[in-house]
Amino acid sequence: MEDHRRVLGADNPDTLTGRNNLAFYLGKAGRVEEALAESKALLEDRHRVLGPDHPDTLRTQSNLARFLRSRRSNSGQAGLS
């Protein structure tokens, strides 16, 4: 991710997509708190860069909701299914 930010810039759509993928796989690996933190920051950036109605922004909102449900149901001990 650091290379993406450095080469493409923090607001580049490919960088934002990479951050989304990172958050998703952190959640799958059971690192839900890290996934939540990345998703919250990403949602703010996607909202600012792409707007509230962009499909990628909405996808990030959906993933954030999934991480919150996962944390609530398993206390962050299991990955996402």
C-alpha positions as CSV (number, residue, x, y, z in Angstrom):
1,M,0.0,0.0,0.0
2,E,2.8,2.4,0.7
3,D,4.1,1.9,-2.8
4,H,0.7,2.6,-4.2
5,R,0.4,5.8,-2.2
6,R,3.9,6.9,-3.1
7,V,3.7,6.2,-6.8
8,L,0.0,6.8,-7.6
9,G,-1.0,9.1,-4.8
10,A,-3.3,8.6,-1.8
11,D,-6.5,9.6,-3.7
12,N,-5.9,7.5,-6.8
13,P,-8.8,5.1,-7.4
14,D,-6.3,2.1,-7.6
15,T,-4.9,3.1,-4.2
16,L,-8.3,3.3,-2.7
17,T,-9.2,-0.1,-4.2
18,G,-6.1,-1.6,-2.7
19,R,-7.0,-0.2,0.7
20,N,-10.5,-1.7,0.3
21,N,-8.9,-5.1,-0.5
22,L,-6.5,-4.8,2.5
23,A,-9.4,-4.1,4.8
24,F,-11.5,-7.0,3.4
25,Y,-8.7,-9.5,3.8
26,L,-7.8,-8.2,7.3
27,G,-11.4,-9.0,8.2
28,K,-11.2,-12.4,6.6
29,A,-8.1,-13.2,8.7
30,G,-10.0,-12.3,11.9
31,R,-8.3,-9.0,12.3
32,V,-11.6,-7.2,12.5
33,E,-10.5,-4.2,14.6
34,E,-7.8,-3.4,12.0
35,A,-10.3,-3.9,9.2
36,L,-12.7,-1.6,10.9
37,A,-10.1,1.1,11.4
38,E,-9.0,0.9,7.7
39,S,-12.6,0.8,6.4
40,K,-13.6,3.9,8.5
41,A,-10.6,5.9,7.1
42,L,-11.2,4.6,3.6
43,L,-14.9,5.5,3.7
44,E,-14.0,9.1,4.6
45,D,-11.5,9.3,1.7
46,R,-13.9,7.6,-0.8
47,H,-16.7,9.9,0.2
48,R,-14.4,12.9,-0.3
49,V,-12.8,11.7,-3.6
50,L,-15.7,9.8,-5.3
51,G,-18.8,11.1,-3.6
52,P,-21.4,9.5,-1.4
53,D,-23.3,7.7,-4.2
54,H,-20.4,6.1,-6.0
55,P,-20.5,2.3,-6.1
56,D,-17.1,2.0,-4.5
57,T,-18.1,4.3,-1.6
58,L,-21.3,2.2,-1.2
59,R,-19.2,-1.0,-1.2
60,T,-17.0,0.4,1.5
61,Q,-20.0,1.2,3.6
62,S,-21.3,-2.3,3.1
63,N,-17.9,-3.8,4.1
64,L,-17.8,-1.6,7.2
65,A,-21.3,-2.8,8.3
66,R,-20.1,-6.4,7.8
67,F,-17.1,-5.8,10.0
68,L,-19.3,-4.2,12.7
69,R,-21.6,-7.2,12.6
70,S,-18.7,-9.6,12.8
71,R,-17.3,-7.8,15.8
72,R,-20.6,-7.8,17.5
73,S,-21.3,-11.5,16.8
74,N,-17.9,-13.0,17.6
75,S,-16.1,-10.3,19.6
76,G,-13.5,-10.1,16.8
77,Q,-12.2,-13.6,17.4
78,A,-13.2,-15.2,14.1
79,G,-12.8,-14.1,10.5
80,L,-15.6,-13.2,8.1
81,S,-17.4,-16.0,6.4
